[in-house]
Amino acid sequence: MCVAACSSAEQYGTLDFLDPKGKTLVNAGIQGYARSKLMLLMFTFELQRRLKLLRAEVDAFAVHPGLVITTMFIKVDFRYVAATLIYLWGLIIGTPPGTGARSTIYAAADPRLTGKGGQYIGPHYSFNRFHTAHRKPWNRRAYDVNAWQNVWTMTLETLREVTGQDVPNFAPGGVK
């Protein structure tokens, strides 16, 4: 079981395959966070695709915990309208971390999900409830299988760069 903690911030994410680490981002705050969550979502979908091709008995899920009130809220940059609105919305519908963990626990432990990897699970922002709901990514790039493969490749390259070691690609039958 693989569970990746994603976020609906993916909807604001952009991809730049020439600058995957975001070195040229004007603001590394929400832009960097949104990009990382979009890429993690895509990586998880690609991981599930590869696991399925390998006929592995492992599932990969992307989860969104909802709007959770954590210490991250004290770091809000009120110069940005979107950040201010999310902060205010969090005061109204935000949930404690224990509630936010429900989607992760559900994806990791519910036997009814066995063999159903590749799903995005978590609450919708309308009411920040229903942590076992199946979500759809808001960002259209999240549906681009070729982009999933590019994110996969970039991740392996980054791991090689950081660790100095070769990282297995586990690509079945010539799959990219």
CORTATA-V292535 format. One record per residue. SS is DSSP state (@ for helix, = for strand, . for the rest). Layout:
# CORTATA-V292535
ss: <SS,SS>
This chain:
# CORTATA-V292535
ss: <.,=,=,=,=,=,.,@,@,@,@,@,.,.,.,.,.,.,.,.,.,.,.,.,.,.,.,.,.,@,@,@,@,@,@,@,@,@,@,@,@,@,@,@,@,@,@,@,@,@,@,@,@,.,.,.,.,.,.,=,=,=,=,=,.,.,.,=,.,.,@,@,@,@,@,.,.,.,.,.,@,@,@,@,@,@,@,@,@,@,@,@,@,.,=,.,@,@,@,@,.,@,@,@,@,@,@,@,@,.,@,@,@,.,.,.,.,.,.,=,=,=,.,=,.,.,.,.,=,.,.,.,.,=,=,.,.,.,.,@,@,@,@,.,@,@,@,@,@,@,@,@,@,@,@,@,@,@,@,@,@,@,@,.,.,.,.,.,.,.,.,@,@,@,.,.>
